[in-house]
Amino acid sequence: MKERNCVIVDAYSTGRYLPEEFKRYGIGTVHVMSAAQIPSIFQSHFNADLYDEVIRPSERMGYDDIVDYHLQALHGRELEFVVAGCETGVELADSLSERLGLPSNGTALSAARRDKARLSCALTFAGVRSIRQVVSDSPVEIASWKREAKFDQIVIKPLNSTGTEDVFFCSTDADIQRAVSAIVGKTNRVGALNRFALGQEKINGQQYTVNAVSIDGEAFVTEAWTYDTVPIERASSVCSLERLLGGNEPIVQELSDYLVRALQALQIVDGPAHAEIIVDHRGPVLVDFGARLQGTMSAKARTMALGHNHVTLTAWRYADPKGFGEYMRLRGPYKRQAHALCVSLISDMSGVVAGYPGLEAIRKLPSFADAIAFVPIGQELVPTIDLVSTPGIVYLVNSDLTQLENDYRKLRAMRMDQVFDLVMQDRD
């Protein structure tokens, strides 16, 4: 039997589950790194033993050198595909797949798939609704743009980041000054230097997350969730609750139609995509996007609710493209098998985590499906200001909606010092 092999670029975050999925199909994996060092937020995710080989560039290499280095290392190998494991691997996966003649989204719009300002420009160029914006390192310039556009409030964020890092809602010049000062000149969590800040109009409406997997230019929406947030003082907001929608609901069709057009505008023809979309009185508009798997999710809980998840469908698309395409075309809209909630815990306190006394009670809830991303024992729990500082995520899944809602209320009633055993730190 012919040996099957593939490349995963930066298999961190949710991408770390891909090697095991590909192994089910008899496909070996080579792990290619886009940089010599793994970003600190992903270091705990990496297990070199899952791969047949790990290829790491040197610290001194620029991007073009890194591409050439990996092409030389992969030369002569029979590879079926290259896939990005997380956000940091998107551009290199595009470059390698294109140069190796494998299924690829190409490099023409690689930058637009990661840079939020270029993404918006690509949508506008294709006639797809996008957010009005300004890019600058000057708070004065951004404040002037806000006044000229007659916006009451704007959003300021980095051009390229992850986990809702440094996202600010700004109403005053002082807010804008504070946001730009926090962003510009900072090296963000994925290792990129923020040279500019992005100012955008604030869209007021219901937010959703939508996942898709594409094959040969045909996109299939795999799930859609409402995305509810709560405001955070002097910042923006954090996710509090996601609720799985049924595939036949009219809003899912509206979101799907818009996302397909956005994927076409970004020339996404193969592989996974994760989108955050707000729907207001004018309809849907893309507010964040990744040409990769959704991060920080429970594959187990989503499979309980859907019969599949973003990881399994992505693996199927690459491992058995013919079977995947035939099934998805016959399937129609995805089918929700059970109601599901993704509950983000929100902390208003600090302390070093010594244990999880409340986790047993959470697991006894009839709807409990999974608990992920809890602050590890020995590390500090801090007040929640973004996705990374969320202390934990709990999935509830149940075919009985009344039971699900009852369990959700019980979970929300728990204080963080009931969920976590916290040891106060001496700040002296």
C-alpha angles and dihedrals in degrees: 000000000000114000114244122212139171142177127240116194114212099347094198130126109018090346089075088078094059098082092061091047093050089047088062087063093046093254120142120213135221113200114219119192122214091206137022092248129049111235109258094243089060102040095097090053098063124095113174091194090073092068135070088221139358118213115198126183122218126262093247097059125108121213097271090047090051091052092050092045093055093043089055092047091050096042115129096013122126104235127173100199148341120227133181114240095199144347097291091056099053101093096042091047088053092050096046096044091049095047092045093050094241129134103300146166087219129229101264092094101021093117092051090055090062107024109075094208094050089046091058091048091051091052092048092049090053093048094251118136113261139172121272110243152166130211119209145131090219121090088198092058093047091048090050091050090051092053094046091050090047093230116163091203135010137190120238120194142146118279092236123021142113141227095035088289114178098354112157135186107215128194102159138043088251090055090052093048091051093047096048091046090052094049111035114080094014124121103227129219095273091054099257122133112235103227093166140018126232119227117197138175111260111244113211112207144082114315124216138184116220129185127199141174121209132202124187092340096313114115125205121194108223102185144347128204134184110243115210122188139189123217120253119208115253092000129056125266140297131222113262105168141008121194122197114237126211114254093235096053112118093236090057090055090050091049091046094051091050094045093051089055091047092050090051090050090053092044093239103164103151137037138007129334133186121200137184111205132181121206116205133160089295095051133250125348129177114243101170136008143182128190088214144058120311110265128230100019137135110242089188096056094043091052089052090055100037109019089242141039139212092267098050093046092048091051091048092050092057100034097046108014095167094051092043094051094047093049096046093049091052095042100067117193114004116264123232108220095186139004113265139190127192105204119197112203114226122210127209094174142059136225144117112280112242098168148329108257092162096051094083091057090047091051090052092060107112091232097048112130108159145341119212142169095026114167104265120246110269094028127102125262110212135183109284116254102150143358094286093055093050103120096216146331126233125195120208119192127178138144087218106078094193092055090046092054092046091052091048091054091050091050093049091050091064116099119222091246087058093051095041132039099228128197114200115232123230105239095192 
